[in-house]
Amino acid sequence: MMYMLMQQTRRNLKIFLKDKANIFFSLLSPLIVLALYVLFLGRTQTESMMEALTQMGLASAASEKAVQAFCDSWMLVGCLSCACVTVPMCACGSIIQDKKRGIAADLLASPIPKWMPSAAYFLSVLAAGLAIAGAVLVIGFVWLAASGSWYLSFLDVLGCIGVLILSVLSSSTLLILVVSFLRSEGAFTGLNVIVGTVIGFFIGAYMPITFFPKGIQYFTLFIPGSYSAGLFRNFGMGGALENISKNVSPQFAEALSRDFSFTFDFFGAEIFPAGMAVILAATVLLFGAANLAAIAVRARRAK
């Protein structure tokens, strides 16, 4: 039975990996973050921070390097946070393709456990998300080291890996549940475009969410990806922030921590990284249970 499950998972994964255009679009949102950062966001952020430091009388070559490292880390966090959502989203395309071709109905009618096709879809989406988002993480680490912006400790690296796994798990369980209710490729494409377009804004990849109106800030707290981004900030940007605190100004570092949402204000209650991790893990359990319920309903209808 496990062999059959692995074969179905492998088949779904190969369908995703063979479609080079689908892989490109799964990385489109992270690429947009990178392009915006290279073209103007990075320069704008660095210049605004250096202007503030100049007014404080703290501007120097060392402070500019520290600020640049902080901004570089912010870009990496944005790319990672987006990839953990958009890659599983595109990997769900095999579910829609099988429905359109009648393969999903054939699997339900075949003499295999009714839960197996759904489990194979989940494992393939999870594997695709971990592999490609993991590659983005490795490339980001290499880039930070090569550019002189590396301020991560060994625990920070482990933390980023753990957050990546938890983030892909959360987005995979949610997106598979949503996509299971779609019937056409047009609906899936529309959803894919919407998710890929807005996710960068709502999780603070393009600009800090503190720049948004209060109502939008509170809305983002109901998006699981926001907690992924918050955890990535604490692990991926924490070292650069600590460097600014030690070598530039503790007050300036505290302001950056507040502006870049290292913690969240949930209607007056402050959510720290431990709380973010608990909430993200809870979404995995919640959406996982919802998927199991949906599988049970479909199996009952098939009978």
C-alpha angles and dihedrals in degrees: 000000000000089000090055091048092051092048092052090046091050091049092052091047093050090052090056096044094048091059101078092180090056091052090050093051090047087060095039095098094050088046090052089052090051093046094048091048094050094044101046118322094078093048093044093050093046094047094048092050093046090050089055091048090049090055088050091049092242102109114129141134090266093051091048090053090049091049091048091053090050092051092046090053090050090055091051091050091051093051092048095046091051094045092054088062107031098047095055088044093058092041088061088068092092089066091059093043091054091049092051093048094045093244092122091057091048091053091052090051094046122096095258129106110283091232095056100082091050092047090050091051091050094048092048093049090047093048092048092048094048094045099048097035087047089054089051089051093051093047089049092051091050091049093050091050094046093048094049093247096115112128099144123125124214089260090052090055092049089047092053091050091049092048090049091055093046092045094051090047091052096046093043094054092046097045095045088053092051095043092049088071094053120094107181136054089231092060091047092049090050092050091046092053093048094048093045092049103046103031093079091056098045096049095045099252095131097036135351111280089230085076090066126085114274093253092056090047091055091046091056089059089069091059113089090213090065090066091048089054091046092053092045089053093054094049100031099039101027095090093050090047091050089050090055090048093052101038105027116021134323090210092053091048090051090052091050091049089054096043095047094048103243083162129026131234106220103189092312097324115106115227115207126197093270089055091048090054092049092049092048092049089048090056089055091054093043097049091039090056090047090053091051090051091050091050091051091051093049091048091051091050091049090057 
